[in-house]
Amino acid sequence: MTSGQSSRPRRALRPVERARLADAAELYWVRGKKVEEVGTELGVSRSTVSRMLARARETGVIQFIVHHEESPTDQLRREVEQRYGVLAVVAPIERPGTARARMLAVAGQTAAWLDAFIRPGVVLDVAWGSTVENISLQLRPHPTPGMQIVQLHGSGNVATLGTNYANLILDRIGSAFDARVHYFPVPAFFDSASTRAAMWREKSIQQVLDLRARADLLLTSVGTPDGELPGHLYDSGYLTSADLEQMEREHVVGNLGGIFFRTDASTDRISVNERSTGLPFDELRRIKRRLLVVADPAKSPAIRTVLGAGLMTDVVLDAATAQAIVDG
């Protein structure tokens, strides 16, 4: 230790301070903005930005790893990003042929993504389902002041799954971040469009809808009627056989947060959407960061549709699923 250096360790970063440094680091190193642009966006001077970037590196808020050779997963990540214009993570897997291993790897990478992007005061929309359930099981405690979590779409139905299942997932995520959870106490699908319109006028429901529309982040997967694990909206009593037959006639390939779509990402004239409690795509696009998480190559047609339509800004996939959407 040279003279003049202090032997005292630096104090731990406060959550707000860490979030501020992470914002600067993301803008500069991830999004490629110039120092002046970072300063303008954060409302600080160029010299302050430089100090923030140095501090971010010093404290490990941003870390760099040098790979002299590109790994297969790095190649896939780059191909996904170039083709679809998103930021991608491709999870490395020791046993790629095992569906459970793929799910666990993707869930773990998503938990790390959330750790990096969650900020004090952030509003996170969560579309419940089996993939998000696995993510919730891998979250580490990360108390975040002022954070709010909003259930993206309703979960009530005639089966035993329903609301308790969704609540369990949201409660687990809320506990990890010490965040306030806002439930959406409505069915996944109403009996009619007129019933939905009436419920949407209720003050308590309007409060959830308003907060949902103002979210900063979205966490979702994509549901399909086939694949290794069919989406809960398809196999848990939410939809009748008549609904499924009608969707087949309407050329539906999947759903995103309770809204069903075709291969061209269109959602109009799909009858079940008139009764759905999901977030319409025009509102979904207003959310700044939108993360899609999938660990199932059989869902590749629906994934390609979602990414090709620009509905997501970020995606976490396993290698087999990434290869499937690149090859398609």
C-alpha positions as CSV (number, residue, x, y, z in Angstrom):
1,M,0.0,0.0,0.0
2,T,1.5,3.3,-1.0
3,S,1.5,6.4,1.3
4,G,-1.7,8.3,1.3
5,Q,-3.9,5.3,0.5
6,S,-6.6,4.6,3.0
7,S,-6.7,1.1,4.5
8,R,-10.4,1.4,5.2
9,P,-12.7,-0.7,2.9
10,R,-15.1,1.3,0.8
11,R,-18.7,1.3,2.2
12,A,-21.3,-0.9,0.4
13,L,-23.3,0.8,-2.2
14,R,-26.8,1.9,-1.3
15,P,-29.5,0.5,-3.6
16,V,-30.3,3.8,-5.1
17,E,-26.6,4.5,-5.7
18,R,-26.0,1.1,-7.3
19,A,-29.0,1.6,-9.6
20,R,-27.6,4.9,-10.7
21,L,-24.2,3.5,-11.5
22,A,-25.9,0.5,-13.3
23,D,-27.9,2.9,-15.4
24,A,-24.7,4.7,-16.5
25,A,-22.9,1.5,-17.2
26,E,-25.7,0.1,-19.2
27,L,-26.1,3.2,-21.3
28,Y,-22.4,3.4,-22.0
29,W,-21.2,-0.2,-22.4
30,V,-24.4,-2.1,-23.3
31,R,-26.2,0.4,-25.5
32,G,-23.1,2.1,-26.8
33,K,-24.0,5.7,-26.0
34,K,-21.3,8.4,-25.8
35,V,-20.4,9.9,-22.5
36,E,-22.2,13.1,-23.5
37,E,-25.4,11.2,-24.3
38,V,-25.3,9.3,-21.0
39,G,-24.9,12.6,-19.2
40,T,-27.9,14.1,-21.1
41,E,-30.1,11.1,-20.3
42,L,-29.1,11.0,-16.6
43,G,-29.0,14.8,-16.2
44,V,-25.4,15.0,-15.1
45,S,-22.2,16.5,-16.4
46,R,-19.6,14.6,-18.6
47,S,-17.1,14.5,-15.7
48,T,-19.7,13.0,-13.4
49,V,-20.5,10.3,-16.0
50,S,-16.8,9.5,-16.1
51,R,-16.6,9.2,-12.4
52,M,-19.8,7.0,-12.3
53,L,-18.3,4.7,-15.0
54,A,-15.1,4.3,-13.1
55,R,-17.0,3.6,-9.9
56,A,-19.2,1.1,-11.6
57,R,-16.1,-0.9,-12.7
58,E,-14.4,-0.5,-9.3
59,T,-17.4,-1.9,-7.4
60,G,-18.3,-4.7,-9.8
61,V,-21.5,-3.2,-11.0
62,I,-20.2,-3.8,-14.5
63,Q,-17.8,-6.7,-15.1
64,F,-15.8,-7.7,-18.3
65,I,-14.8,-11.2,-19.3
66,V,-12.4,-11.6,-22.3
67,H,-13.1,-14.6,-24.5
68,H,-10.3,-15.1,-27.1
69,E,-12.4,-17.7,-28.9
70,E,-16.1,-17.4,-29.6
71,S,-18.1,-20.3,-28.0
72,P,-21.1,-21.9,-29.7
73,T,-23.5,-20.2,-27.4
74,D,-21.8,-16.8,-28.1
75,Q,-22.3,-17.5,-31.9
76,L,-26.0,-18.3,-31.3
77,R,-26.4,-15.2,-29.2
78,R,-24.9,-13.0,-31.9
79,E,-27.1,-14.6,-34.6
80,V,-30.3,-14.1,-32.6
81,E,-29.4,-10.5,-31.9
82,Q,-28.5,-9.7,-35.5
83,R,-31.6,-11.4,-36.9
84,Y,-34.2,-10.0,-34.4
85,G,-32.7,-6.8,-33.1
86,V,-32.9,-7.8,-29.4
87,L,-30.4,-8.2,-26.6
88,A,-30.0,-12.0,-26.1
89,V,-28.7,-14.4,-23.6
90,V,-28.2,-18.0,-24.6
91,A,-27.8,-20.2,-21.5
92,P,-25.0,-22.8,-21.6
93,I,-26.2,-26.3,-20.6
94,E,-24.3,-29.4,-19.7
95,R,-27.0,-31.8,-20.7
96,P,-28.8,-30.0,-23.6
97,G,-31.0,-33.0,-24.4
98,T,-32.8,-32.8,-21.1
99,A,-35.8,-30.5,-21.0
100,R,-35.5,-30.0,-17.2
101,A,-31.8,-29.0,-17.6
102,R,-32.8,-26.4,-20.3
103,M,-35.5,-24.9,-18.1
104,L,-33.2,-24.7,-15.1
105,A,-30.4,-23.1,-17.1
106,V,-32.7,-20.5,-18.7
107,A,-34.4,-19.7,-15.4
108,G,-31.1,-19.2,-13.7
109,Q,-29.9,-16.8,-16.4
110,T,-33.2,-14.9,-16.2
111,A,-32.8,-14.5,-12.4
112,A,-29.4,-13.0,-13.1
113,W,-30.9,-10.7,-15.7
114,L,-33.5,-9.4,-13.2
115,D,-30.8,-8.8,-10.6
116,A,-29.0,-6.6,-13.2
117,F,-32.0,-4.6,-14.4
118,I,-34.2,-4.2,-11.3
119,R,-34.0,-0.7,-9.9
120,P,-35.6,1.1,-6.9
121,G,-39.1,2.3,-7.8
122,V,-39.4,0.0,-10.8
123,V,-42.7,-1.5,-11.9
124,L,-42.5,-5.0,-13.2
125,D,-45.3,-6.7,-15.1
126,V,-45.3,-10.5,-14.7
127,A,-47.1,-13.0,-16.9
128,W,-47.5,-16.1,-14.7
129,G,-46.9,-19.6,-16.1
130,S,-44.6,-22.6,-15.7
131,T,-41.5,-20.9,-17.1
132,V,-41.9,-17.9,-14.8
133,E,-42.6,-20.2,-11.9
134,N,-39.2,-21.8,-12.5
135,I,-37.6,-18.4,-12.5
136,S,-39.3,-17.4,-9.3
137,L,-37.7,-20.5,-7.6
138,Q,-34.2,-19.3,-8.5
139,L,-34.4,-15.7,-7.4
140,R,-32.0,-14.6,-4.7
141,P,-33.0,-12.0,-2.1
142,H,-32.6,-8.6,-3.6
143,P,-34.5,-6.0,-1.6
144,T,-35.4,-3.1,-3.9
145,P,-37.0,0.0,-2.3
146,G,-40.3,1.1,-3.9
147,M,-40.5,-1.8,-6.4
148,Q,-43.9,-2.9,-7.5
149,I,-45.0,-6.1,-9.2
150,V,-48.1,-6.3,-11.3
151,Q,-49.9,-9.5,-12.4
152,L,-50.1,-9.1,-16.1
153,H,-53.4,-11.0,-16.8
154,G,-56.1,-12.7,-14.8
155,S,-55.8,-16.3,-13.6
156,G,-59.2,-17.3,-12.3
157,N,-61.0,-20.3,-13.9
158,V,-63.1,-23.3,-13.0
159,A,-60.1,-25.6,-12.3
160,T,-58.2,-25.9,-9.1
161,L,-55.1,-24.2,-10.6
162,G,-56.3,-20.7,-11.2
163,T,-55.7,-17.8,-8.8
164,N,-53.7,-19.6,-6.1
165,Y,-51.1,-20.8,-8.6
166,A,-50.6,-17.2,-10.0
167,N,-50.5,-15.7,-6.5
168,L,-47.9,-18.2,-5.4
169,I,-45.6,-17.2,-8.3
170,L,-46.1,-13.4,-7.7
171,D,-45.7,-13.8,-3.9
172,R,-42.4,-15.6,-4.4
173,I,-41.1,-12.9,-6.8
174,G,-42.4,-10.2,-4.4
175,S,-40.6,-11.8,-1.5
176,A,-37.3,-11.9,-3.3
177,F,-37.4,-8.2,-4.1
178,D,-39.3,-7.2,-0.9
179,A,-41.7,-5.6,-3.4
180,R,-45.4,-4.7,-3.3
181,V,-47.5,-7.1,-5.3
182,H,-50.6,-6.1,-7.2
183,Y,-52.9,-9.0,-8.0
184,F,-55.3,-8.9,-10.9
185,P,-58.5,-10.4,-9.4
186,V,-60.3,-11.3,-12.6
187,P,-60.7,-14.5,-14.7
188,A,-58.2,-15.3,-17.4
189,F,-61.1,-14.9,-19.8
190,F,-64.5,-13.4,-19.2
191,D,-67.6,-15.1,-20.5
192,S,-68.2,-12.2,-22.9
193,A,-66.7,-9.0,-24.2
194,S,-69.5,-7.0,-22.6
195,T,-68.7,-8.5,-19.1
196,R,-65.0,-7.5,-19.5
197,A,-66.1,-4.0,-20.5
198,A,-68.2,-3.7,-17.4
199,M,-65.4,-5.0,-15.1
200,W,-62.9,-2.6,-16.8
201,R,-65.1,0.3,-15.4
202,E,-64.6,-0.8,-11.8
203,K,-62.3,1.5,-9.9
204,S,-60.2,-1.3,-8.3
205,I,-59.7,-2.9,-11.7
206,Q,-58.8,0.4,-13.3
207,Q,-56.1,1.0,-10.8
208,V,-54.4,-2.3,-11.7
209,L,-54.9,-1.6,-15.4
210,D,-53.3,1.8,-15.1
211,L,-50.3,0.5,-13.1
212,R,-49.9,-2.4,-15.6
213,A,-49.7,0.1,-18.5
214,R,-47.1,2.2,-16.7
215,A,-44.7,-0.6,-16.1
216,D,-40.9,-0.3,-16.7
217,L,-40.2,-4.0,-17.2
218,L,-42.1,-7.0,-18.5
219,L,-41.3,-10.6,-17.7
220,T,-43.1,-13.2,-19.9
221,S,-42.8,-16.4,-21.8
222,V,-44.8,-17.6,-24.8
223,G,-47.6,-20.2,-24.7
224,T,-48.4,-22.7,-27.4
225,P,-50.8,-25.7,-27.5
226,D,-48.0,-28.1,-28.2
227,G,-44.4,-28.4,-27.2
228,E,-42.8,-30.2,-24.2
229,L,-44.9,-28.4,-21.7
230,P,-48.2,-26.9,-23.2
231,G,-49.0,-23.5,-21.8
232,H,-51.4,-23.4,-18.8
233,L,-53.9,-21.4,-20.7
234,Y,-54.3,-24.4,-23.0
235,D,-54.3,-27.4,-20.7
236,S,-55.8,-26.2,-17.3
237,G,-59.4,-25.6,-18.0
238,Y,-59.2,-22.0,-19.1
239,L,-60.3,-22.7,-22.6
240,T,-63.1,-25.0,-23.8
241,S,-62.8,-27.4,-26.7
242,A,-64.9,-25.0,-28.7
243,D,-62.4,-22.2,-28.0
244,L,-59.5,-24.4,-29.1
245,E,-61.3,-25.4,-32.3
246,Q,-62.1,-21.8,-33.1
247,M,-58.5,-20.7,-32.6
248,E,-57.4,-23.4,-35.0
249,R,-59.7,-22.0,-37.6
250,E,-58.4,-18.5,-36.8
251,H,-54.8,-19.8,-37.4
252,V,-53.6,-19.0,-33.9
253,V,-50.0,-20.1,-33.2
254,G,-49.5,-18.9,-29.6
255,N,-50.2,-16.4,-26.9
256,L,-48.2,-13.8,-25.2
257,G,-49.4,-12.7,-21.8
258,G,-53.0,-13.9,-22.5
259,I,-53.3,-12.4,-25.9
260,F,-53.4,-14.9,-28.8
261,F,-51.7,-14.2,-32.2
262,R,-51.1,-15.6,-35.7
263,T,-47.8,-16.1,-37.5
264,D,-48.0,-12.4,-38.7
265,A,-48.4,-11.3,-35.1
266,S,-51.9,-10.1,-35.8
267,T,-54.4,-10.3,-32.9
268,D,-57.6,-8.9,-34.5
269,R,-60.6,-11.0,-35.2
270,I,-59.4,-13.7,-32.8
271,S,-62.6,-14.3,-30.8
272,V,-61.0,-15.3,-27.5
273,N,-59.0,-12.0,-27.4
274,E,-62.3,-10.1,-27.0
275,R,-62.7,-11.8,-23.6
276,S,-59.1,-11.9,-22.6
277,T,-57.6,-10.0,-19.7
278,G,-54.2,-9.9,-21.3
279,L,-52.2,-6.7,-22.3
280,P,-52.9,-5.7,-25.9
281,F,-49.8,-5.5,-28.0
282,D,-50.0,-1.8,-28.7
283,E,-49.9,-1.2,-24.9
284,L,-47.2,-3.9,-24.4
285,R,-44.9,-2.1,-26.8
286,R,-44.9,1.0,-24.6
287,I,-43.0,-0.9,-21.8
288,K,-39.4,0.1,-22.0
289,R,-37.8,-3.3,-21.4
290,R,-39.6,-6.5,-22.4
291,L,-38.0,-9.8,-21.6
292,L,-39.1,-13.1,-23.3
293,V,-38.0,-16.3,-21.7
294,V,-38.3,-19.7,-23.4
295,A,-36.7,-23.1,-23.0
296,D,-38.6,-25.2,-25.6
297,P,-37.5,-25.6,-29.3
298,A,-41.0,-26.7,-30.2
299,K,-42.2,-23.2,-29.6
300,S,-39.9,-21.7,-32.2
301,P,-42.7,-20.7,-34.7
302,A,-44.3,-18.6,-32.0
303,I,-41.0,-17.2,-30.7
304,R,-40.0,-16.1,-34.3
305,T,-43.3,-14.4,-34.6
306,V,-42.9,-12.5,-31.3
307,L,-39.3,-11.5,-31.9
308,G,-39.9,-10.7,-35.6
309,A,-42.7,-8.3,-34.7
310,G,-40.5,-6.4,-32.4
311,L,-42.6,-7.2,-29.4
312,M,-39.6,-7.9,-27.2
313,T,-36.4,-6.0,-26.4
314,D,-34.6,-8.9,-24.6
315,V,-34.7,-12.7,-24.8
316,V,-33.3,-15.5,-22.7
317,L,-33.1,-18.9,-24.5
318,D,-31.4,-22.3,-24.2
319,A,-29.0,-23.3,-27.1
320,A,-31.5,-25.7,-28.7
321,T,-34.3,-23.1,-28.7
322,A,-31.9,-20.4,-30.0
323,Q,-30.8,-22.7,-32.8
324,A,-34.4,-23.5,-33.7
325,I,-35.3,-19.9,-34.2
326,V,-32.1,-19.1,-36.1
327,D,-32.6,-22.1,-38.5
328,G,-36.3,-21.4,-39.1
